[in-house]
Amino acid sequence: MPGLGFSETGLVTYQGIPLEQASGAQKIRVGMAVALAMNPKLKIVLVRDASLLDSDNMAIIAEMAEAAGAQVWLERVGTADAGTVIIEDGEVAQ
């Protein structure tokens, strides 16, 4: 992934800053890129905390998934997204 690297002390960096200091959205994008690269045959990625993504970052995730021919499962808070499966108390809500 462009921008991903290591510091002189061995810390993982993204765009020159330690990954632990990156925004939640940046961490999700990096994690998705790594997941897609690590599992080229299994083209499913689970993104937890996807509620941290604004519409621009959601578009980036969609572009990444489309480019890789991958399916993305997003963990979000809310009920308004198309294709939503709502899980309540461990069961799919009707």
C-alpha positions as CSV (number, residue, x, y, z in Angstrom):
1,M,0.0,0.0,0.0
2,P,1.5,3.4,-0.9
3,G,2.5,5.3,2.2
4,L,3.0,2.2,4.4
5,G,6.4,1.7,5.8
6,F,8.6,1.3,8.9
7,S,10.4,3.8,11.1
8,E,14.0,3.6,12.0
9,T,13.0,1.9,15.2
10,G,10.8,-0.7,13.5
11,L,7.4,0.9,14.0
12,V,4.8,0.5,11.3
13,T,4.1,3.9,9.7
14,Y,1.5,5.3,7.4
15,Q,2.4,8.5,5.5
16,G,5.4,9.0,7.7
17,I,3.6,8.8,11.1
18,P,3.3,5.8,13.4
19,L,0.3,3.8,12.4
20,E,-0.9,3.9,16.1
21,Q,-1.3,7.7,15.6
22,A,-3.3,7.4,12.4
23,S,-7.0,8.1,12.3
24,G,-9.4,5.3,12.6
25,A,-10.4,5.6,8.9
26,Q,-6.7,5.5,7.9
27,K,-6.2,2.4,10.0
28,I,-9.2,0.7,8.4
29,R,-7.9,1.5,4.9
30,V,-4.5,0.1,5.7
31,G,-6.0,-3.0,7.3
32,M,-8.2,-3.6,4.3
33,A,-5.2,-3.3,2.0
34,V,-3.2,-5.8,4.1
35,A,-6.2,-8.2,4.4
36,L,-6.7,-8.2,0.6
37,A,-3.0,-8.8,0.0
38,M,-2.8,-11.6,2.6
39,N,-5.8,-13.5,1.3
40,P,-5.9,-13.2,-2.5
41,K,-8.1,-16.3,-2.8
42,L,-10.5,-15.4,0.0
43,K,-12.0,-12.2,-1.2
44,I,-14.0,-11.3,1.9
45,V,-13.0,-8.6,4.3
46,L,-14.7,-7.8,7.6
47,V,-14.3,-4.2,8.7
48,R,-15.2,-3.5,12.3
49,D,-15.9,0.0,13.5
50,A,-17.0,1.0,9.9
51,S,-19.1,3.7,11.6
52,L,-15.8,5.7,11.8
53,L,-15.9,6.0,8.0
54,D,-17.4,9.1,6.4
55,S,-18.8,9.0,2.8
56,D,-15.4,9.8,1.2
57,N,-13.7,6.9,3.1
58,M,-16.6,4.6,2.4
59,A,-16.1,5.4,-1.3
60,I,-12.4,4.5,-1.0
61,I,-13.3,1.2,0.6
62,A,-15.8,0.5,-2.2
63,E,-13.1,1.3,-4.8
64,M,-10.6,-1.0,-3.1
65,A,-13.1,-3.8,-2.9
66,E,-14.1,-3.4,-6.5
67,A,-10.5,-3.3,-7.7
68,A,-9.8,-6.5,-5.9
69,G,-13.0,-8.2,-6.7
70,A,-13.7,-8.5,-3.0
71,Q,-16.8,-8.5,-0.8
72,V,-16.7,-6.3,2.2
73,W,-18.7,-6.8,5.4
74,L,-19.1,-3.6,7.4
75,E,-19.9,-3.4,11.1
76,R,-21.9,-0.2,11.4
77,V,-24.3,1.4,13.8
78,G,-27.7,2.1,12.3
79,T,-30.4,0.7,10.1
80,A,-30.5,2.9,7.0
81,D,-27.9,1.3,4.8
82,A,-29.1,-0.7,1.8
83,G,-28.5,-4.4,2.1
84,T,-28.4,-4.2,5.9
85,V,-28.5,-7.3,8.0
86,I,-29.4,-6.3,11.6
87,I,-28.3,-8.5,14.4
88,E,-29.9,-8.0,17.8
89,D,-29.1,-10.1,20.9
90,G,-27.0,-12.4,18.7
91,E,-29.8,-13.1,16.2
92,V,-30.8,-11.7,12.8
93,A,-33.7,-9.3,13.4
94,Q,-36.7,-9.6,11.2
